[in-house]
Amino acid sequence: MQTIIEPFRIKSIEPIKLTTLAEREQMIEAAGNNLFLLRAEDVIIDLLTDSGTSAMSAEAWAGIMRGDESYAGARSWYRFRDTVMDIFGFEQVIPTHQGRAAERILFSVTVKADSVIPNNTHFDTTRANIEFLGGKAVDLPCAEALDMDSDHPFKGDMDIAALEQLIADTGPERIPMIMLTVTNNSGGGQPVSMANIKEVSRIAGSFDIPFYLDACRFAENSYFIKKREPGYADKNAIDIAREMFGYADGCTMSGKKDAFANIGGFLCTNDAKLAHRERNILILTEGFPTYGGLAGRDLEAMAIGLREVLDHDYLEYRLMSTQYVVDRLRDKGIPVVYPAGGHAVYLNARRFLPHIPPLQYPGQSLSVELYREGGIRSVEIGTVMFGHDPHSGEETPARWDLVRLAIPRRVYTQSHMDYVLEVIEQVWQRREKIRGMKIAEAPDFLRHFTARFEWL
Ligand SMILES: *Cc1c(COP(=O)(O)O)cnc(C)c1O
């Protein structure tokens, strides 16, 4: 069959409030031109994030009712722990309320003020948590990742030569861990190959440096490996995931991504001593080790979601529905990161609006215009997010200026995506008239969440 359908039926719906252009202009102005500050009900298609926005299955909702809310040793904890151990294979599982809580706990026991942590590309909360402790977060994407026109199948790979150079320059003792983010969210949602995971693992091992996966989209990455890497076509996603984690010493995970959960996360390691120290911090700020920062029902939902997300019909639909949007944009000549990543479509704002210099935030301008035009909420991934050094206060253009349209799992249909395509095309037609922006006010850390912007 040529047509790939959503492999589910809709049993429960949420109405969308349709707004007018005049209403949207007034609302985005009141929100300081920051899409994070809008009321969600004033958004028509919400592509701000795929995080915590997934549609749960009837089975997961049933699990919510079955959740065991016992303070210690709940049945839902054991179900969750056993599922994580089965898929991820690590000996120690620490439940947290989100991925960033897992990051904070991990870094607070490993990162010092002179530490350096390489990653293919750090996600914003990962970078912020390292920098908050005084450490340095270094991005080492492969050369192809920087080429928006490259069709390279694994643009999420780390630059191996750059990693070896960094270890030589820094000294392994200052590197508490090497990380790989699968798929590489901030680098365009691009997958990391098994070959790269293996090679980074080998290098880390040779210097006795722990190797961690930021596993948020592990199922999507596994399916990309199945589809694109020689030798994996006949393997199941779950076996590919197991192999991937087999090369790592631990992982951080957000259940709000590839676990279909609305909240949740976890931290894994094979190091029992480290886990002991991590659990001591967990108890201080999250909760008892058998629930972390979660309710029993959340653990139950994650346990069910982690299995569902590895279903091949789901993963095929997931990757193909993202590619559907990317292919159509590309056909129209609209600058989009190619090949399609897993969870999101990334418009290349610097090319979409070449007349706006990076320090006038072309990504922010474009995302505000997509809202004005059609009520679409996206997120800037560029100079607003990464262009500010919180220690020096210095402002420099980020490596790229992208606008991410993240696609919530199992939430929007193809006709919603056809609407999104039409809105983008309308903005594309009048792109030459779009102006840059300046920041009116912003905090030092994670400024993109609360900054207010003005048109130039
Ligand atoms: C979402 C995300 C995180 C943080 O997880 P939260 O649950 O939002 O705290 C970390 N890394 C990556 C790659 C992510 O996508």
The ligand as an SDF file (V2000), in Angstrom:
LIG
                    3D

 15 15  0  0  0  0  0  0  0  0999 V2000
   13.1550   16.4820   26.7430 C   0  0  0  0  0  0  0  0  0  0  0  0
   14.5730   16.1760   26.7440 C   0  0  0  0  0  0  0  0  0  0  0  0
   15.3080   16.2010   27.9370 C   0  0  0  0  0  0  0  0  0  0  0  0
   14.7170   16.6360   29.2660 C   0  0  0  0  0  0  0  0  0  0  0  0
   13.5870   15.9060   29.6450 O   0  0  0  0  0  0  0  0  0  0  0  0
   12.3750   16.6000   30.4540 P   0  0  0  0  0  0  0  0  0  0  0  0
   11.4560   15.4530   30.7530 O   0  0  0  0  0  0  0  0  0  0  0  0
   11.7670   17.6260   29.5810 O   0  0  0  0  0  0  0  0  0  0  0  0
   12.9430   17.2050   31.6980 O   0  0  0  0  0  0  0  0  0  0  0  0
   16.6340   15.8560   27.8670 C   0  0  0  0  0  0  0  0  0  0  0  0
   17.2160   15.5100   26.7040 N   0  0  0  0  0  0  0  0  0  0  0  0
   16.5380   15.4820   25.5460 C   0  0  0  0  0  0  0  0  0  0  0  0
   17.2230   15.0560   24.2820 C   0  0  0  0  0  0  0  0  0  0  0  0
   15.1990   15.8110   25.5290 C   0  0  0  0  0  0  0  0  0  0  0  0
   14.5400   15.7740   24.3650 O   0  0  0  0  0  0  0  0  0  0  0  0
  1  2  1  0
  2  3  1  0
  2 14  2  0
  3  4  1  0
  3 10  2  0
  4  5  1  0
  5  6  1  0
  6  7  2  0
  6  8  1  0
  6  9  1  0
 10 11  1  0
 11 12  2  0
 12 13  1  0
 12 14  1  0
 14 15  1  0
M  END
$$$$
